[in-house]
Amino acid sequence: MAEVVSPVPGAGRREPGEVGRALGPPVADPGAALSLQGEIIEGCRLPVLRRNQDNEDEWPLAEILSVKDISGRKLFYVHYIDFNKRLDEWVTHERLDLKKIQFPKKEAKTPTKNGLPGSRPGSPEREVPASAQASGKTLPIPVQITLRFNLPKEREAIPGGEPDQPLSSSSCLQPNHRSTKRKVEVVSPATPVPSETAPASVFPQNGSARRAVAAQPGRKRKSNCLGTDEDSQDSSDGIPSAPRMTGSLVSDRSHDDIVTRMKNIECIELGRHRLKPWYFSPYPQELTTLPVLYLCEFCLKYGRSLKCLQRHLTKCDLRHPPGNEIYRKGTISFFEIDGRKNKSYSQNLCLLAKCFLDHKTLYYDTDPFLFYVMTEYDCKGFHIVGYFSKEKESTEDYNVACILTLPPYQRRGYGKLLIEFSYELSKVEGKTGTPEKPLSDLGLLSYRSYWSQTILEILMGLKSESGERPQITINEISEITSIKKEDVISTLQYLNLINYYKGQYILTLSEDIVDGHERAMLKRLLRIDSKCLHFTPKDWSKRGKW
């Protein structure tokens, strides 16, 4: 048997009859591999070696986005299909499985989701893997669900109660009683959608199996499906709408090109931290070739070398973000920054944030926005931890446009603190709010966790009067928390708390949910103290120009 050379470094040669232990598929002819390497172009797809979270080797399918030659050595910038773009990286040819390469189509341009032409080479047709369905990923095909409940006519439930109708807190939502049978819109196959003001009762549960009201077989009627909770983060029809021109930072994915799909900054030094960017950010072109980009941690101005930064620090008087300090408790402070009055800082903040936000587009017109920067104080000054921005005037009730916790401070409770602060401002303004969609994967997890903990805190704090189950309405939950009603309903459905029983919507709290909530609240040490907030909302509609 002839010896086979593995393309993976360190794999070594195989002995005759030895079972293959190489990390990847072998290439029988090294010369053929080298010639094939020269044919790799942008748009090719092939398996690429990478390490997963368990430090195990895997070969996911990846697309070649760019090829460059450094000192006669070719490097390939790859995007792993079905993986987040922050995992994209430059690899050498040793990590490519050249035997399974898929060359792009001949077309110069490929249509995007919106039907608009893209600027990257055509890619091979992509099949939806069966594992996507098994893992619970939402497919872009609407599902119609039919439900009809076998109830007495006088107690038949029709979602959509009258305004100002009370809710009960174990949490039962009381629907109107009609003698006719109607369609029921559902969000999940098991749960009808409650009305915003119908009464709801909450039943504590001892962990036993819940009683389910079975649908009458053979008597089903079609109804529209509202989609899963993930879908509710986007537009209701599943088609992303074009970004608004009134200051929205939502990214229009139809304008993605080969430049913005690639990380252009290698490393950022910010104070005592070095950050590895996740995504593209439109810093000046001449800075993208530097091994490290140096930022002043107080004014966020950028320099090309450590010497430039040191020279700048001798002249920079800032030791905190510009603007007004509106909150301080312990070492945590929040500063409110007007995008019109502090344009340079706001633009530099957006450039930094874009390195870690993929779903947003950077606009240099920061006038319509307010920025709330969270800092941590020590003897050297106020160091930026994270921030969120919001529009001065939002017609869609958005209380957050962009939100970011810098990577060195993630997984320490600062993300929830930023979210809690945004809703605290909404409470002072007397409004309900919601973050601008779509949320990033990490942002969605943070918001779901915050909404769940906040709503469960309200429900578990309700007390029954005269032995009856406590009652509360969706509107009342929204008014107490300043969380928009749609987000309250989607969170209750995500937690699977809503049950339909004997003509009522019931919020059932099991022991597992209660125990899990109590454990989570014990870990949540950072909370906003409303007494430390010094904030006066402004009516921006009465100002001629912000």
Salt bridges, closest charged atoms under 4 A:
GLU3 OE1 - ARG13 NH1 2.98
GLU18 OE2 - ARG21 NH2 2.42
ASP57 OD1 - ARG51 NE 2.78
GLU58 OE2 - ARG50 NH1 2.58
GLU63 OE1 - ARG45 NH2 3.70
GLU63 OE2 - ARG120 NH1 2.91
ASP82 OD1 - ARG126 NH2 2.22
ASP88 OD1 - HIS79 ND1 2.87
GLU89 OE2 - ARG95 NH2 2.85
GLU94 OE1 - ARG73 NH2 3.59
GLU94 OE1 - HIS93 ND1 3.63
GLU125 OE2 - LYS105 NZ 2.44
GLU196 OE1 - LYS485 NZ 3.17
ASP229 OD2 - ARG448 NE 2.69
GLU230 OE2 - ARG448 NH2 3.28
ASP252 OD2 - HIS255 NE2 3.19
ASP256 OD2 - ARG253 NH2 3.19
GLU266 OE2 - LYS276 NZ 3.61
GLU269 OE1 - ARG274 NE 2.91
GLU297 OE1 - HIS383 ND1 2.72
GLU325 OE2 - ARG328 NE 2.70
ASP338 OD1 - LYS392 NZ 2.74
ASP358 OD1 - LYS85 NZ 3.07
ASP358 OD2 - ARG253 NH2 3.42
ASP367 OD1 - LYS343 NZ 3.58
ASP378 OD1 - HIS383 NE2 2.63
GLU391 OE2 - ARG244 NH2 2.93
GLU396 OE2 - ARG244 NE 3.44
ASP397 OD2 - LYS484 NZ 3.95
GLU420 OE1 - ARG524 NH2 3.26
GLU420 OE2 - ARG527 NE 3.40
GLU424 OE1 - LYS427 NZ 3.92
GLU429 OE2 - LYS390 NZ 3.20
GLU436 OE2 - ARG244 NH2 3.09
GLU436 OE1 - LYS360 NZ 3.51
ASP441 OD2 - ARG86 NH2 2.94
GLU457 OE1 - ARG527 NH2 3.65
ASP529 OD2 - LYS329 NZ 3.60
ASP539 OD2 - LYS542 NZ 3.89
